[in-house]
Amino acid sequence: MKVTLGPARAGDECLSSNLLVGFVNTRVHGKQAEEQLTDGAAVAKWFQAVDAGDSADATDADAATARELRDALLGILRAHVGCDEGVAMVAESEAHLQRAALRFPVTTVVTAQGCELHPTGTGVDRSFSHLLSAVADLASRGAWRRVKVCKNDTCYTAFFDKTRNSSALYCSTTCSGQMATRAYRERKKECAAR
Ligand SMILES: [Zn+2]
C-alpha cells in the first residue's frame, strides 16, 4: 500500500480508511447479522477482495488472530467516540495492538518527498501488516481519530468521520435521528415521573 500520496484533506476517505472500516465491519453489528471471518478460507477471501496481501494460506488459527486484532481495533474506535468503558479496556486494546505490531511489522521507505510505510512479510502476515500500515498512514495525516464506531447501540457500525471538525458520533443521519428521538422520549418520561 502506497501511503504518502494520500487524500488532500484528513477528512477524505482513502484506501487506508476503507480498509480499516471494512475490516472492523466484518463482525456482527446492526447492519450485518453474520460473522464474515469465520475461518481461514473466509479470511483469505476477504483480504483478497480488498487487495491487501495474498493470504491464500490463512488457517483457522489466523482467523482467530484476525478476530482478536479486530476486537482490539474496535476498542480504539469506541474510544474515538468517547465510549466510557474505562481506561483499562483501551489500554488492553493498545497493548494487543503493540504486540501485533511486533508480529506484523511495517517498514519505512524514505524518499526525497517523504516517508512511506509499507507492509512487510508474506501470506496472511502481510495482510495483517497492511492493517497496521493503514493505521500508521491515517495517524500520520491526523485522520486516525476519524475512524469510529457508531454510538447507536443497535448499530455499532464502523465508519469514517468526514465532518469538518471530526465530531460525528453516528454512522448516519438515521442513527443520530434514532438516538435523538430516544433521548427526547427519555426526557419526557422523566418529566412525567416528576
Ligand atoms: Zn449507526
Residues whose N, C-alpha, C, O or C-beta is under 5 A from the ligand:
A	BS01	ZN	C150 N152 C155 Y156 T157 Y170 C171 S172 C175
